[in-house]
Amino acid sequence: MTKKIALFLFLFSLPFARVGPGAAAQDSSRAIHVNVILVQLSVAVTDRKGNYVGGLHPEDFAILEDGIPQKTATFEEGSEPARAIHDAHDVKPDDGTFMPEPADEPGKAGGRVAGANVFILFDTSNYMYQGFVFAQDAIADFVRSLEGANKVALYSYSRNLSRVSTLTPDRSEVLRGVRNTVAGDDAALYNSLLLTVKDAAPLTGRKAIVVFSNGPDNASLVPPEDVAELAQSTGTIIYMISTRQAQSEPISTAVFERMSKATGGKAYFSRDWKDEQQAFASIRDDLGHLYALSYYPQPNPNRGWRNITVKLVGKNVQQYHIRTRTGYRLLQTQAVAGEVSSLGLEPASKP
């Protein structure tokens, strides 16, 4: 078991220090590479007062990857269906290994659909003995409020992850799952979050994980920095809702804020059940106002961490603020999944 843990941590040794300028120059021999077909971005645009800005068009956005201009392949605002930008496929192979494929047409089988795929990860550890019913109520209200074509999954965690309700448009199934959750063992948040990110990774379009945590992690084998980078590399947004008990741990507070920011999400620290409901409402609004952009990477010799910059162009939009992930690393997710399973972290699909 010790050797397996060491191998697992080796494969996921991707610290935050590499996320920033000069990261591509770092030794990437410990990273696992894969050819990128399509890079997906979820982008929030707000004005100086924090109000969401709608009505923008593909030509209002400029995307740079390692300083290289990119062509937008698909564009989506809020819950509207994705639109293909037809000239985006005129790209050359990436060092002879990148073979672009046409994006799935909106509305067809296997294609992108309006809305977002939302995974709710609910802390049912022994930290949740107090306020458990209030937390269930807040999550249930959040599930009911998700409209349109959103699909929702409910996972819970203590020492292990439980897929209470897998991704489905059926709100009643998810609500039944919320009411059937019970509080239990120690909290392995980062183990469980890693598995949730892995489930979200293959999905196209906007995808988000909403974590409700009532305490710090005391049972995981996986460091949070590695989970955050895997979420960045798979285009998965992480929102963190933490209660007062978790906030009392300065390390947990810093980790939650850093992880959510790195993935383009937000962190909320709730003092009571009313704050919890407001946090869920804020996340619902954020998901409803996100722009979804994607692009096929232009030829780029960098096989490690790639920095992404999204800017607004035009005099009328440059004053707005953009929030999105800052980059991604070329990860071979199949190999990652194999190592996760080899550690015995992979739970059954249903509790």
Phi and psi in degrees as a GROMACS rama.xvg file:
@    title "Ramachandran Plot"
@    xaxis  label "Phi"
@    yaxis  label "Psi"
@TYPE xy
-60.83  -42.3249  THR-2
-64.524  -39.0602  LYS-3
-65.1697  -41.2338  LYS-4
-63.6246  -43.1132  ILE-5
-60.9636  -42.8385  ALA-6
-64.721  -41.0576  LEU-7
-61.3627  -48.1139  PHE-8
-66.594  -31.8043  LEU-9
-64.5893  -44.3949  PHE-10
-67.4562  -27.4082  LEU-11
-106.845  17.5466  PHE-12
-79.4718  76.9821  SER-13
-127.242  74.8904  LEU-14
-70.2246  163.618  PRO-15
-60.8225  -22.567  PHE-16
-58.3194  -24.8204  ALA-17
-84.3769  -10.4495  ARG-18
-89.6983  89.8678  VAL-19
161.862  -174.572  GLY-20
-55.9213  135.825  PRO-21
82.332  0.111722  GLY-22
-62.5913  -33.986  ALA-23
-65.7796  -23.046  ALA-24
-80.3467  -10.017  ALA-25
-68.079  157.77  GLN-26
-63.5315  117.742  ASP-27
-102.468  15.907  SER-28
-66.1713  -21.8858  SER-29
-91.2266  -6.53072  ARG-30
-86.3891  155.379  ALA-31
-107.981  125.832  ILE-32
-100.602  154.592  HIS-33
-148.607  151.753  VAL-34
-74.8904  131.455  ASN-35
-90.0858  128.237  VAL-36
-94.6247  -47.1232  ILE-37
-147.338  129.98  LEU-38
-101.275  126.023  VAL-39
-109.822  136.631  GLN-40
-126.809  136.262  LEU-41
-107.777  122.477  SER-42
-124.69  125.725  VAL-43
-100.918  134.605  ALA-44
-121.754  124.714  VAL-45
-132.05  157.558  THR-46
-89.2884  -171.715  ASP-47
-66.5155  -22.1564  ARG-48
-92.2201  0.71877  LYS-49
88.4834  5.80702  GLY-50
-79.0651  143.011  ASN-51
-71.3647  143.739  TYR-52
-108.588  118.703  VAL-53
-108.976  178.359  GLY-54
78.9357  11.6142  GLY-55
-79.9557  160.624  LEU-56
-121.573  164.416  HIS-57
-53.3991  -37.4731  PRO-58
-70.7532  -10.1815  GLU-59
-81.1118  -10.127  ASP-60
-111.753  140.351  PHE-61
-122.048  128.197  ALA-62
-113.92  130.279  ILE-63
-122.066  135.967  LEU-64
-120.381  114.174  GLU-65
53.0829  36.3246  ASP-66
81.4925  -1.5893  GLY-67
-92.7797  121.839  ILE-68
-61.6319  139.724  PRO-69
-116.914  156.244  GLN-70
-102.426  127.008  LYS-71
-66.1001  129.291  THR-72
-94.1684  -44.1731  ALA-73
-136.66  156.227  THR-74
-142.682  138.867  PHE-75
-149.861  137.706  GLU-76
-120.169  128.231  GLU-77
57.3043  -127.813  GLY-78
-97.8838  12.1499  SER-79
-74.0699  153.515  GLU-80
-64.3244  152.553  PRO-81
-69.8928  145.126  ALA-82
-113.165  134.952  ARG-83
-82.6896  136.372  ALA-84
-100.024  106.933  ILE-85
-66.1583  -29.2327  HIS-86
-87.2304  7.07573  ASP-87
-74.9018  -14.6657  ALA-88
-89.5993  2.2421  HIS-89
-82.4051  65.4491  ASP-90
-122.49  155.491  VAL-91
-95.0025  157.199  LYS-92
-56.0865  142.579  PRO-93
-83.8518  95.4303  ASP-94
59.0476  28.3171  ASP-95
79.3324  -4.15002  GLY-96
-109.997  -16.7473  THR-97
-94.1542  118.614  PHE-98
-117.262  97.6554  MET-99
-65.8616  147.052  PRO-100
-123.693  148.426  GLU-101
-61.478  144.17  PRO-102
-68.7493  146.522  ALA-103
-61.6977  141.213  ASP-104
-73.6164  137.807  GLU-105
-58.3284  140.261  PRO-106
87.2969  -9.04759  GLY-107
-101.135  161.776  LYS-108
-56.4401  132.148  ALA-109
83.3207  -6.61995  GLY-110
-89.373  -177.829  GLY-111
-78.3159  147.62  ARG-112
-122.651  160.631  VAL-113
-65.3532  154.626  ALA-114
90.7037  -170.2  GLY-115
-129.655  154.564  ALA-116
-93.4768  118.719  ASN-117
-116.688  123.382  VAL-118
-105.205  122.725  PHE-119
-100.17  122.933  ILE-120
-111.542  107.573  LEU-121
-103.115  124.997  PHE-122
-71.9468  110.1  ASP-123
-116.161  30.2811  THR-124
-77.4994  -177.525  SER-125
-70.9374  -5.8048  ASN-126
-69.6282  -16.4769  TYR-127
-95.5684  11.5741  MET-128
-62.5759  -28.8632  TYR-129
-101.627  132.796  GLN-130
76.6517  16.5267  GLY-131
-63.2941  -45.2645  PHE-132
-65.0111  -39.3672  VAL-133
-63.1864  -39.4487  PHE-134
-64.7082  -42.0345  ALA-135
-59.492  -42.4269  GLN-136
-62.5145  -43.3987  ASP-137
-63.7208  -41.5801  ALA-138
-67.0238  -41.4314  ILE-139
-61.7387  -43.1104  ALA-140
-62.4753  -38.9228  ASP-141
-63.8155  -43.8409  PHE-142
-61.2577  -44.2017  VAL-143
-63.8667  -30.8997  ARG-144
-80.1318  -13.3321  SER-145
-79.3579  109.187  LEU-146
-105.877  -175.392  GLU-147
74.1166  -145.351  GLY-148
-95.9528  17.2148  ALA-149
-61.282  139.751  ASN-150
-107.47  144.596  LYS-151
-128.621  141.553  VAL-152
-126.204  144.396  ALA-153
-116.416  118.31  LEU-154
-115.258  149.483  TYR-155
-127.724  159.098  SER-156
-146.087  145.315  TYR-157
-133.406  -107.122  SER-158
-75.6559  -28.367  ARG-159
-126.494  161.881  ASN-160
-87.5461  139.31  LEU-161
-123.948  121.532  SER-162
-85.4181  85.8196  ARG-163
-64.3668  -46.7946  VAL-164
-141.621  116.659  SER-165
-74.0186  170.839  THR-166
-54.5654  123.658  LEU-167
-156.052  150.285  THR-168
-82.3945  -5.83641  PRO-169
-81.3761  101.172  ASP-170
-65.662  -34.8012  ARG-171
-62.9115  -36.0894  SER-172
-64.2479  -42.77  GLU-173
-66.3429  -41.2312  VAL-174
-64.315  -37.7646  LEU-175
-62.9641  -38.1904  ARG-176
-63.7739  -39.2313  GLY-177
-59.2751  -45.7303  VAL-178
-71.537  -21.3904  ARG-179
-89.6369  -4.48206  ASN-180
-72.9949  146.542  THR-181
-134.677  150.348  VAL-182
-77.9535  148.537  ALA-183
-151.366  -110.381  GLY-184
-89.0123  -163.283  ASP-185
-62.4313  168.639  ASP-186
-106.591  113.691  ALA-187
-109.811  67.7536  ALA-188
-60.9224  -49.4947  LEU-189
-72.39  -34.1083  TYR-190
-56.9676  -48.7506  ASN-191
-69.3827  -36.8462  SER-192
-67.2883  -37.5514  LEU-193
-59.0077  -45.7787  LEU-194
-65.6315  -35.5891  LEU-195
-68.0317  -42.0015  THR-196
-59.6043  -40.876  VAL-197
-62.077  -39.0938  LYS-198
-65.6711  -36.4723  ASP-199
-79.2421  -22.789  ALA-200
-53.9842  -44.547  ALA-201
-74.1275  -10.4813  PRO-202
-75.9684  145.867  LEU-203
-96.4348  167.757  THR-204
77.6055  -166.73  GLY-205
-74.7584  133.368  ARG-206
-141.111  136.977  LYS-207
-142.618  148.185  ALA-208
-116.412  123.935  ILE-209
-106.996  110.755  VAL-210
-98.8434  126.562  VAL-211
-108.694  114.177  PHE-212
-123.677  132.557  SER-213
-105.375  6.85567  ASN-214
-171.984  172.365  GLY-215
-73.3562  167.868  PRO-216
-81.5971  130.021  ASP-217
-131.279  15.8723  ASN-218
-145.301  6.2596  ALA-219
-85.283  152.62  SER-220
-95.7688  -16.7802  LEU-221
-98.1496  130.581  VAL-222
-74.1624  144.713  PRO-223
-63.5712  -30.6274  PRO-224
-59.9399  -37.7627  GLU-225
-70.4058  -37.2099  ASP-226
-63.8668  -42.9282  VAL-227
-62.0645  -42.5786  ALA-228
-70.0597  -36.0119  GLU-229
-64.8591  -38.5573  LEU-230
-64.2791  -41.954  ALA-231
-59.7755  -45.878  GLN-232
-69.4848  -20.973  SER-233
-103.842  3.30357  THR-234
71.094  30.8031  GLY-235
-102.545  123.56  THR-236
-81.7335  138.375  ILE-237
-117.741  122.571  ILE-238
-106.727  135.556  TYR-239
-116.589  124.411  MET-240
-113.525  117.116  ILE-241
-119.501  145.058  SER-242
-93.0088  -179.495  THR-243
-59.8983  -36.7476  ARG-244
-64.9878  -40.5507  GLN-245
-70.0324  -36.0538  ALA-246
-67.3412  -22.9422  GLN-247
-70.4532  -11.8459  SER-248
-98.2887  104.521  GLU-249
-56.6014  -36.1073  PRO-250
-65.5957  -45.6075  ILE-251
-62.2722  -41.4486  SER-252
-58.9631  -46.7492  THR-253
-64.3722  -40.7632  ALA-254
-64.8899  -44.9142  VAL-255
-61.4839  -43.4092  PHE-256
-65.8921  -43.029  GLU-257
-68.3445  -41.4499  ARG-258
-65.7518  -45.9414  MET-259
-65.1655  -42.5541  SER-260
-63.6811  -41.4608  LYS-261
-62.7211  -28.9484  ALA-262
-97.4128  -0.624828  THR-263
91.0984  9.88044  GLY-264
-99.8134  -157.888  GLY-265
-139.469  157.894  LYS-266
-117.191  138.054  ALA-267
-125.862  140.533  TYR-268
-123.1  108.383  PHE-269
-95.8389  134.923  SER-270
-88.7873  -27.3481  ARG-271
-153.2  -177.184  ASP-272
-66.5481  -28.4395  TRP-273
-66.4674  -40.0411  LYS-274
-62.9698  -36.9723  ASP-275
-60.9607  -45.2328  GLU-276
-63.3604  -39.9892  GLN-277
-66.2122  -36.58  GLN-278
-64.0728  -45.7263  ALA-279
-62.0397  -39.6079  PHE-280
-63.8188  -38.8273  ALA-281
-64.5248  -40.8361  SER-282
-65.4859  -41.9966  ILE-283
-57.5233  -45.3634  ARG-284
-64.2772  -39.281  ASP-285
-62.8518  -46.9973  ASP-286
-61.4927  -34.3373  LEU-287
-75.418  -12.1468  GLY-288
-115.839  5.61094  HIS-289
-73.6257  144.827  LEU-290
-94.3512  138.989  TYR-291
-112.91  118.295  ALA-292
-121.476  149.656  LEU-293
-141.018  158.721  SER-294
-153.384  152.405  TYR-295
-90.2578  121.24  TYR-296
-59.3617  134.885  PRO-297
-68.6471  160.037  GLN-298
-49.7209  129.715  PRO-299
-149.229  118.408  ASN-300
-71.9603  -11.9248  PRO-301
-72.1844  117.492  ASN-302
-101.851  8.13931  ARG-303
-110.991  -131.887  GLY-304
-73.5901  130.72  TRP-305
-114.453  125.646  ARG-306
-82.6292  135.632  ASN-307
-113.53  131.507  ILE-308
-125.238  127.497  THR-309
-115.702  126.499  VAL-310
-125.531  158.254  LYS-311
-99.6001  137.785  LEU-312
-114.684  148.658  VAL-313
106.168  143.111  GLY-314
-63.3858  -30.2864  LYS-315
-82.8915  -8.62928  ASN-316
-123.066  -8.69726  VAL-317
-67.4794  -18.4177  GLN-318
-80.703  -7.35617  GLN-319
-81.5865  158.671  TYR-320
-103.481  139.04  HIS-321
-112.901  137.988  ILE-322
-127.173  122.622  ARG-323
-161.479  177.624  THR-324
-72.2718  155.615  ARG-325
-97.8422  -4.04184  THR-326
167.662  -170.839  GLY-327
-158.401  158.627  TYR-328
-114.716  145.465  ARG-329
-73.868  101.849  LEU-330
-112.072  139.357  LEU-331
-90.4422  91.7822  GLN-332
-65.5603  -27.9895  THR-333
-65.2931  -40.6052  GLN-334
-67.5965  -38.8464  ALA-335
-60.1709  -44.9327  VAL-336
-61.7738  -38.8192  ALA-337
-63.0686  -39.5437  GLY-338
-72.5019  -33.7664  GLU-339
-61.7789  -44.254  VAL-340
-65.2249  -37.7327  SER-341
-65.9999  -21.4972  SER-342
-84.3874  -4.41697  LEU-343
77.0654  18.6368  GLY-344
-85.602  -15.0606  LEU-345
-76.3465  114.615  GLU-346
-87.0472  174.305  PRO-347
-68.9468  158.061  ALA-348
-65.0888  -31.1869  SER-349
-122.953  151.637  LYS-350
